[in-house]
Amino acid sequence: MMTAISVNNKVDHQRLQQAAQWFALFADGEINNQEQRDFKLWLQSKNNQQAWHFVDGVSQQFANIRHSEHHNVALNALGSPEQARLSRRNSLKLLSLLPLSALVTWAGYQHTPFGSALQASFAGYVNDYATDIGQIDHINLADNSQISLNTASAINVHYHNQLRLIDLVRGEILVDTAKDRRDFEVNTSVARLRALGTRFSVRQFNDNKVQLSVFDGRVAIYRVKNEQEHIPTPHLISTQYIVEAGEQVIISNENIQTLAPANTKQISWQQGLLFAEEITLAKFIEQLGRYRTGYLNVSPEIAQLRIMGSFPINDTDKILAMLSNSLPIKVNKILPWWVTLEPK
């Protein structure tokens, strides 16, 4: 039930900025009758309603804002006194007008980790190992294999007599396998990956696609007939693909697509760095958004500026300051959790 929202990027950016400005105005609690009328008029547009619901959805991550009495002022602007008495449950019903799948898709499209934030909030309670947004963790397994978890990632570990199995629930991992008589495999949403004495990374996307990058050794890609994840000896269909060192691919249910050669700079995150090598500002902000809770976007006017350098991902505010000092851009923070880059 995936819902695509097709809007012009520039217009969409402007509508989202307007919605965030309205939200900030209501949060301040200083709004007069004319502004309430203006808001209701603005909200008559379907596109504006979508923008408003998106901003309201991002605010769900911040309970102190969501639960404040100022938030009810925004609800008051929606109409009659009866509407003004909407409970928090009913306000969430407004958000449900747009399917969560669409919000997550739109969130990814708009360079915000909204969907990842919801998943990461509960990951540590149900998975063996998990990281929050902006957190990186390094794990030594019982067989001396090593796994690094990137931001908002989660795995489960199942070691059997015949198989070492890692279930990638979400996010991205870097694997260094240790020698052992048992096979080492990573289970993903679309395929099983068998390490052949190797170092590799696996990133699982929300759209049932997986990126595999091999830095040493080889990795075999299999399709599993039986989807039970704890089977020590799964029935495997014939090998679909062998990925050699220096190669990377995107795996989907339909096919396997070869990408540009794997570059160890793309796993600089394990050292706490985000590396950019002549990429656009839009692409860089998309990557940076994975390490920051809230909404982060870039104005279309500056989206094609080029970025080069390495940046410390443990301080995203510092990265934004570095960008504003070296490029003709400014950081516009309408709300603590709503940040956009605009032309100076």
Long-range contacts (C-beta under 8 A, 24 or more apart in sequence): 1-99, 1-101, 2-101, 2-102, 2-105, 3-98, 3-99, 3-101, 3-102, 3-105, 4-102, 4-105, 5-50, 5-102, 5-105, 5-106, 5-109, 7-47, 9-300, 10-300, 11-47, 12-47, 12-51, 12-110, 13-297, 13-299, 13-300, 13-340, 15-47, 15-48, 15-50, 15-51, 16-51, 16-54, 16-55, 16-110, 16-295, 16-297, 17-334, 17-340, 18-42, 18-48, 18-51, 19-48, 19-51, 19-52, 19-54, 19-55, 20-55, 20-295, 20-334, 20-335, 20-338, 21-334, 22-52, 22-55, 22-74, 23-52, 23-55, 23-56, 23-59, 23-74, 23-334, 23-335, 23-338, 24-334, 24-335, 24-338, 26-70, 26-71, 26-73, 26-74, 26-77, 27-65, 27-68, 27-70, 27-71, 27-74, 27-335, 28-70, 29-69, 29-70, 29-73, 31-73, 31-77, 36-76, 36-77, 39-77, 40-77, 40-78, 40-79, 43-77, 43-78, 49-97, 50-98, 53-94, 53-95, 53-97, 53-98, 54-98, 54-103, 54-106, 54-107, 55-295, 55-338, 56-91, 56-94, 56-95, 57-95, 57-98, 57-103, 57-114, 58-112, 58-114, 58-294, 58-295, 58-337, 58-338, 59-335, 59-337, 60-92, 60-95, 61-114, 61-117, 61-118, 61-293, 61-294, 61-337, 62-294, 62-336, 62-337, 65-335, 65-337, 104-206, 105-206, 105-207, 108-206, 110-295, 110-297, 111-282, 111-285, 111-286, 111-289, 111-296, 111-297, 111-298, 112-289, 112-294, 112-295, 112-296, 112-297, 113-152, 113-289, 113-290, 113-292, 113-293, 114-295, 115-206, 116-151, 116-152, 116-170, 116-171, 116-290, 117-152, 117-293, 119-152, 119-154, 119-170, 120-152, 120-154, 123-152, 123-153, 123-154, 123-169, 123-170, 124-154, 127-154, 127-155, 127-156, 127-169, 128-155, 128-156, 128-157, 129-154, 129-155, 129-156, 129-157, 130-154, 130-155, 130-169, 131-171, 133-290, 133-291, 133-292, 133-293, 134-291, 134-292, 134-293, 134-313, 134-314, 134-316, 136-269, 136-270, 136-272, 136-313, 138-270, 141-178, 143-178, 143-180, 143-182, 144-178, 145-175, 145-176, 145-177, 145-178, 145-180, 145-184, 146-175, 146-176, 146-178, 147-173, 147-174, 147-175, 147-176, 148-173, 148-174, 148-270, 149-173, 150-174, 150-203, 150-269, 150-270, 150-290, 151-269, 151-290, 151-291, 151-313, 152-290, 156-229, 158-229, 158-230, 160-232, 161-232, 162-232, 162-233, 163-232, 163-233, 165-229, 165-230, 165-232, 167-229, 168-202, 168-204, 170-204, 171-203, 171-204, 172-201, 172-202, 172-203, 172-204, 173-201, 173-202, 174-199, 174-200, 174-201, 174-267, 174-270, 175-199, 175-200, 175-201, 175-202, 177-217, 187-224, 187-229, 188-251, 190-251, 190-252, 190-253, 191-221, 191-222, 191-223, 191-224, 191-240, 191-251, 192-221, 192-222, 192-223, 192-224, 192-234, 192-236, 193-219, 193-220, 193-221, 193-222, 194-219, 194-220, 194-221, 194-222, 195-219, 196-220, 198-245, 200-243, 201-266, 201-267, 208-252, 208-253, 209-250, 209-251, 209-252, 210-250, 210-251, 210-252, 211-248, 211-249, 211-250, 211-251, 211-259, 212-243, 212-248, 212-249, 212-250, 212-251, 213-247, 213-248, 213-262, 213-266, 213-267, 214-243, 214-244, 214-245, 214-246, 214-247, 214-248, 214-262, 215-245, 215-246, 215-262, 215-264, 215-267, 216-245, 217-245, 218-242, 218-243, 218-244, 218-245, 219-243, 221-249, 221-251, 221-256, 268-310, 269-313, 272-312, 272-313, 272-314, 273-310, 273-311, 273-312, 273-313, 274-310, 274-311, 274-312, 274-313, 274-319, 275-309, 275-310, 275-311, 276-307, 276-308, 276-309, 276-310, 276-311, 277-308, 278-306, 278-307, 278-308, 279-306, 279-307, 280-304, 280-305, 280-306, 280-307, 281-305, 281-306, 281-307, 281-323, 281-327, 281-329, 281-341, 283-307, 285-341, 288-313, 288-316, 288-319, 291-316, 292-316, 293-337, 294-336, 294-337, 294-338, 294-339, 295-337, 295-338, 295-339, 295-340, 296-339, 296-340, 297-339, 297-340, 297-341, 298-340, 298-341, 299-340, 299-341, 299-342, 299-343, 301-342, 301-343, 302-327, 302-328, 302-329, 302-341, 302-342, 302-343, 305-329
